[in-house]
Amino acid sequence: MRRRPLALLATVLLLTCAPRAWSGEPRSISTPMAAPARQDSLRDPNARRYLSFSPAPLARCENFIVFEAAAAQVNVEGQDWLDDHLVRNSFGWMKNVSANRSLGGSLDLWWLEGTIAAAPTVRARQWFGGRQSVEASAGWVMNTMDGVEGPIGCLRYSPTPLVFVEAGACGVRTEWSRWDADANALRSGYVRDTRGFAGLGLTGGGGVVVIAAEAATIAILVAMLAGMSD
């Protein structure tokens, strides 16, 4: 007779201490528990980034780095075949201010007639067709020797973000000298003309490769000259 009160007491305690989940909606044993949200540390490659190493519109990034290497032909008459070749390396930053427009600036290094001169430059780029773009730039080349000097303007077309063709105009400073028979002396000075140029270049990874090759070549030449002087 004592077993029935004990059984009733055990039943009351079991119902009182049971978890609330028992009184909720029934859950099928075959239904799997919902997996917790995965914290994925890898970013979606198609998502918009804050900074890109190569030029890209706002859909891909908010800012991108300017890293360019270009070579152009200038319509000047030089003493050797290198005098009419213009080489440019550029380092800068651009921001996408709208879906199809980028604004920014760069420091351009122009090499012509054996002189390397720096030019602070402003840039504006218009994107169209997703990957194509047209960019206009204007700057001032600071130089007091032979080579590029004064204002310079350039227009670039990029069929892809990593390759471009360009054309523009710049001031070219050239030294002249002549013998003055009356004064029995050699006269010299500088003359500055506006010249056009056209060429092509690489940006992004291609620009890095070209600039690294240029730096390695200069380092080798400096080492060779230093060895010859010893």
Buried (B, 14 or more C-beta within 10 A) or exposed (E): EEEEEEEEEEEEEEEEEEEEEEEEEEEEEEEEEEEEEEEEEEEEEEEBBEEBBBBBBBEBBBBBBBBBBBBBEBEBEBEEEEBBBBBBBBBBEBEBEEEBBBEBBBBBBBBBBEBBBBBEBEBBBBBEEEBEBBBBBBBBBEBEEBBBBBEBEBEBEBEEBBBBBBBBBBBBBBEEEEEEEEEEEEEEEEEEEEBEBBBEBBBBEBBBEBBEEBEEEEEEEEEEEEEEEE
